[in-house]
Amino acid sequence: MKESIVQAIGVVVVLATIALTIAAIIYEFTAM
């Protein structure tokens, strides 16, 4: 059970990182 929780947290962290990266890229383009 704990392993699945850890995997879920890992997936959330990865998705959050990707979302922040995309947001930063969009912000850079709109700033220009």
NORNORKA-V653252 format. One record per residue. PHI is phi in radians with two decimals (999 if undefined). OMEGA is omega in radians with two decimals (999 if undefined). D_LAST is the distance of its C-alpha to the last C-alpha in Angstrom with 2 decimals. Layout:
# NORNORKA-V653252
phi->PHI omega->OMEGA d_last->D_LAST
phi->PHI omega->OMEGA d_last->D_LAST
This chain:
# NORNORKA-V653252
phi->999 omega->-3.12 d_last->47.09
phi->-1.06 omega->-3.11 d_last->45.20
phi->-1.06 omega->-3.13 d_last->43.69
phi->-1.14 omega->3.10 d_last->42.17
phi->-1.14 omega->3.13 d_last->40.70
phi->-1.08 omega->3.12 d_last->39.18
phi->-1.10 omega->3.14 d_last->37.77
phi->-1.07 omega->3.12 d_last->36.31
phi->-1.09 omega->3.13 d_last->34.65
phi->-1.06 omega->3.13 d_last->33.30
phi->-1.11 omega->3.13 d_last->31.83
phi->-1.07 omega->-3.14 d_last->30.21
phi->-1.09 omega->-3.14 d_last->28.72
phi->-1.10 omega->-3.13 d_last->27.35
phi->-1.10 omega->3.13 d_last->25.89
phi->-1.11 omega->3.13 d_last->24.34
phi->-1.09 omega->3.12 d_last->22.79
phi->-1.10 omega->-3.14 d_last->21.39
phi->-1.08 omega->3.13 d_last->20.09
phi->-1.13 omega->3.12 d_last->18.38
phi->-1.10 omega->3.13 d_last->16.85
phi->-1.09 omega->3.13 d_last->15.57
phi->-1.08 omega->3.13 d_last->14.28
phi->-1.13 omega->3.14 d_last->12.44
phi->-1.12 omega->3.13 d_last->10.91
phi->-1.08 omega->3.14 d_last->9.98
phi->-1.08 omega->3.13 d_last->8.60
phi->-1.08 omega->-3.12 d_last->6.40
phi->-1.17 omega->-3.12 d_last->5.27
phi->-1.25 omega->3.12 d_last->5.32
phi->-1.18 omega->3.12 d_last->3.80
phi->-1.32 omega->999 d_last->0.00
